[in-house]
């Protein structure tokens, strides 16, 4: 998914968290922020790929959107986190901001899982799956890094 799409999705996620918590602005703010800021882990993967050199915003987005990274750690992008957050809510120990966090992360993950099916394997959004495949982009991408972008579409 693209950044602007995640920014747009932050609004309904914030409204949902606000409603679910009986009007907590903390929950709403956390849902909005977490639904966008979870993508900061892409920066670490990009820098690792480029030997800790920043190639610019355009190169960063192109590398992520075109599936050029050889390793995909993305430690915040894991359904395991979603399960953990909802278990905490289910046990009643989550504060309103925790509910907002669950809404934001869950919404982001669902949108990525649906929107990036043409780029990564279906089980990609499970950390255990990426770890089992040694975070290797050659296995995790639908089309391995290094192949022409045109070959990736379809």
Buried (B, 14 or more C-beta within 10 A) or exposed (E): BEEEEBEEBBEBBBBBBBEBBEEBBBBBBBBBBBBBBBBEBBEBBBBBBBEEEEEEEEBBBEBBBBBBBBBBBBEBBBBEBBEEBBEBBEEEEBBBBBBBBBBBBBBBBBBBBEEBEEBBBEBBBBBEBBEEBEBBBEBBBBBBBEEEEEEBEE
